[in-house]
Amino acid sequence: MYFHPTVDYLDDWAGHPENAVWFCAEHLPLTEGLTHLTAFDAIDRIRTRLTQVEAQSG
């Protein structure tokens, strides 16, 4: 999943971009509607959503 980038990379840059995050199939739906955020902010919201889901099922 690619979120809003916070760094501009040179054309010859190689590596893992800071806005690319891998999610398993179970957690991928939690990213819906968050790609406009930075990865840091999106993950913070995803953690909040997970906490809410766990509280509802508990």
N, C-alpha and C positions, 0 to 999 in steps of 0.2 A: 504494500500500500504506500502510495506517495502522498505526503502531506505538503503543506506550503513550505517552500524552501526558505532558509534563513541565510544561505551562503550562495554567492555567485561563484561558479567553478570555471576555471580556464578550459578551453577546448581540449587540451591534451591532459587534463587531470584524470587520474585513475584512482579508484577506491570506492568505498561505500558511502553514498551521500547521506548526510545527516537527516534528511527528510524521508528516507526509505525505511520502512519497518515491516518485518514479516509477522503475519498472524496466522494461527491455525484456523481451520474451517469453523470451529466452534466460536471463536472470538471475532472473526472477520465481520459479522453483522454489527458488532458494536462500534465499528468505524464509520458506519453510514452517516453521511452528513457532516463529517469532520475534516474533510480534506482541505478545507480553506484555512484550517488552523496549522500551527507548527506541530511537529511531531511531539514535542514536549507537552504542549497544551492539549493535544488530542489524547495522548496517553493519560494525562491527568483526568480528563473527562471519562475515558474508558474505565479507569479504575473506579471512579464515582459510580458509573453505571453498573459495574460488577458488584460493588458493595450494595447497591439498591436491589439488584436481582437476588443476591444472596440473602438479604434481609427479608425479601418477600417470600422466598422459598423455605426459609428457616423456621 
